[in-house]
Amino acid sequence: MTLTCFRTGWLAAALLMIGGVAQARPAPPSAAIATPALWQVKDDDTTIYLFGTVHVMKPGVNWFGGTVKRAFDGSDELLLEIIAPDDPNVMGAVMATKATATDGGTLSGRLTPVAREKYQAAMTANAMPWRAFETFNPWMAGMALSVAPLAKLGYQADLGAEKTLRAAAVAAGKQVDALETVEQQIDFFATLPMHQQVQFLNATVDGLPDMEKEFADLLRYWEAGKPDALAKSMNESLEATPELAQVLLIGRNAQWAKWIKARLAQPGTVFIAVGAGHLAGKGSVQDQLKTLGIRSARVGGQ
């Protein structure tokens, strides 16, 4: 089974945890209006919106309007996956601490000769000194390699949906909370068994030649509000790596569904924004809600 598509499935999570791909520039007006998917869960006195995000974008993507903007404006609270530190050095310090190997092994030494050669070449091609990563565990290098090429292609974390939503919430005086802490989210990678970390790194390296097309496809599906197409693009990787899918995606979706069920007991309107992959396909947050007897309905769009 090929794992070439594996990196695409987890790219969004990695990008959010890395943060700060490039300095933001004002987005020029765009004639193209994106219509990303939005869902709603509600009872008599509570409404919870579910919005799937993309963590990096190029300038000119006009998505924060229409149904999404109206739902956001009508919400009392914004709930994100994490609240990323404003200072990227804080995130970097946390990641470096958790990424440092404690068994004395080197990163390159954990790879087969063929994988090692490909990994070192990929790091060099992306202007990252592989020797500086030798004391780190493989997941750290995999995440770094997921981000670096996108910066070259013009994608910017500061244009990602989370930063736009958080800034709008703060400006409007809305409460902003998170489903997970920075440390918890990093631990999903840092606590993976070593063989899964190596698998993640190798798949990232193997997927680099296709990154531009794959991520462009992911964005196209997101902008068009087509979660089924997005899910289809992820299916191969999810089926090929069920253990990783359970830890990094499905298990978290189940926890979030439980949070949503509990939150329905409290009146108000909440706008939840999480990576689009969490709201697409088998095992999604919507699927997990269904197992709890809670219905989610698509709002507007396709």
N, C-alpha and C positions, 0 to 999 in steps of 0.2 A: 504494500500500500504506500502510495506516495504521500509525503508530508509537506509537499511544496506549498500547499494552500494553508497550512497550519498557521503561519505567521499572520496571514490576513485576518483570520478569525480572532486573534488576540491582540492585534495591533492597536486597537483603540484603547484598551486598558493600559498597555505599555506606554502609549503616548501621554495619557493623562498623568501617569505616575512619574514620567520623566520631566514633564513641564518645559515651558520656555524654549520651543524649537527655534524661534527667531524673534527679533524685535517686531512688534506690530507696526503696520502702516495703515493709514486710513483706507477703508475699502471704497473704491470708486463706485458710482452708481452702476447698476446692472439692469439690463432689460429683462433678464431671466429671473422669474420669481419661483423660488423653490417652495415645495409644499410637503415638507416632511411629515411623517405619520404621527398621529396623536390619538391616545385612547383615554377613556374615562371610566372610573369606578365610582359608584355613588349609592347612597341610601337617602333617607328622608332629610337628613340635615348635614350630610358630609359629601363633598365632591373631591375626588383625587384624580388629577390628570397624570398620564404616563407619557413622557416624551423621550424619544430616543435621540441621542446626540452624536455628533462627530466631533472629535477632540482637536482636530487641526483642519484648517481650510485655507484656500487661496483667497486673496482679496476679490471682492465683487460678487460673492454669493449672497443673494438677497433672500433670507429665510425667515427672519424675525418679523413676521407680519401675519395678516389674515387670522385664521382660526387659532394658530399657535399664540399669537400676540394677545388675542382677546382672552384666551384661557389664562395666560400668564397674568394679564392685567387684573383679571377677576379673582386671582388667588391671594390668599393671605400669607402664604408661606412658600418658600422655594426649598426643595430638598434635593441635594446633589449626592453623588457617590461619596466624594470627599470634599473638604474645603482645603484646597491646595494653598500652601504658604505663599504669601506675596513675594517673599524673598526666595528665589530658586536655590540659593546656597543652603537654606534650611533643609529643603527636600534632598539636595545632594548629600548633605552630611548624614541624614538618616539612612539613605540608600547605601552609602559607602560603608557605614557601620554594619548594616545587615548583610551586605554583599561580601564582606571579607571572609575568606576561607579560614576555618579554624583547625583543619586537619593537616596543615603543612603542605598540601598538594598544590600544584600549579594548574592554572586553567588549561593551558595547552597540553599538559600531561594527562588530562582527563579525556582527550580526544584521540581518535584513531589517527594514524599518519595522514591519511587522505583528508579527513575532516579538519585536521590541524592546518594543513597547507591551505585549504580553501578558506578557513576562518582567518588566518593571518593575512592572506591576500585581500579578503574583504575589508578587514580593519584598515589596512594600509590604503586601499582604494578610497576609503571614506575619511582619510586624514585622522585616524585614531591610532595611536601607538599601542599595538597589541601587548607589548611588554608591560605597559603601565597597568594592564588588566590581569596580569598573571596571579596576583594575590586574591583576586575576586572569584566568586563562584560563577558558573556559566550563565545563569539567568541575567546577571548584570550586563554582560557583553551582548546577550541577545536583545535586551531592551535598547541598549545604545545603538545597535545596528538597525533596529526597527525605526529609529528616529532620524538618524543622520541623513539617509538618502532623501527623505521627504523634505528636509530643509533645503537641499539643493534644488528640489523641484518646485520650490516656492510656497510650500505649505507652512502655515504659521500657527503655533499653539495659541497665541494671543488673539487669534480670530476664531478660535474654537467656540462652540455653542455654550459651554459652561461659563467661560469668562464673560461672554455677552450677557447671559442670563443673570449671573451673579452681580455684575455691575448695574444692571437694570433693577434688580431687587433692592440693592443697597440704596440706589437713588430714589426708589419709591418707598423706602422705609419698611420693606417687607422683612420678615424673619427669614434667616438663611440657616439651614441645618444640613447635616450629612448623615448618610446611612452607615458609613464606615469612617474610621480614622485613617490618617496617612499611614501610620504604622501597621494597621490591620491590612490595608490593601497591599503594601509592600510585602508583608508576610505571606500573602497568598503565593507569591513567587519564591520568596526566600526560604520557605519551608518545604518546597517541593523536593521529593527524593532526588538524589543526584542524577540518576539515569533520566529522569524527566527534564531536569534542567539542561542536560546535554542534548536531549531530543529537541527541546525548545531552541537552543542555540543553533544546532545543525539545520533545523528547518528554516530558521530565520536566514541563515547564510544561503541555503539553497533557493529561497524565495526572492532574494534580492534582484535578480534579473527581471522578474515579473512584477516587482513592487509597483512601478508607475501605473501599469495597466490595471492591476488588481485594485489598487486604492482608488483609482479614477472610477472604476466600475462601482465600488462600494459607495462612493460619493454620489454617483449618478442615481443609484437606486434610492439612496437616502433623500436626495433632493426631489425625486419624483414620488416620494411616499410609497415605496414598494418594498415593504418588509419581507414579503415572501421571496422576492428575488434576492434580497440581501441574505436571507436564511439559506437559500439554495447555494449561494456562493460559499457559505460556511460549512455546509453539510459534510463535505468530504473530510475536512479537517476534524470535525467533531466526531465523526464515526471512526476515524483512524486513531484518535487519541482520547478514548472515553474517560480515562483516569484524570487527564488534565481538564477535560470538559466538565467533569463533576466538581473539581476543586475550584476552577477559575470562573465557571459560568453557572452551571445548573444549581450547585449548592448555594451559591450566593443569591440566585434568583428565588430559591425557596425561602431563604431568610427574609428577603425583601417582601415577598408575598405575605408572610406572617406579619411583618410590620404594618403593611397596608391593611390587613384584616383588623389588627388591633386599633389602628388609627381611625377606622370607620366608627368606632365608639365615641369619638370626640367630634363635635360639630366644627365646621369650617371648610375651607377650600385650600388644597395643597397641590402645588405643581411639582411633580417629581421628574427630574432630568437625569437619565443614566445612559451609558453607552448604548448605541442603537442595537448592537448585537444581543443585548439582554432582553430586547423586546421583539425578537424575531425567531421564528422556527420552534422546533420541538424543545421542550424544557424551558421556554421563555417565562418571564414573569407572568404573562397572561395565562400560560398553561398551568403554572403553579397556583395561581389564584383559582383556576377552575377546580383543581383538586381540593381546594378549601371551600368550594361551594359559592365562590364569588365570581360574578360575571363582569367582564370588561367589554366595553363597546368602542368601536372606532368612531372618532369625531371628525366629520368632514373628510376631505381628501378622497383617495381612491376607494 
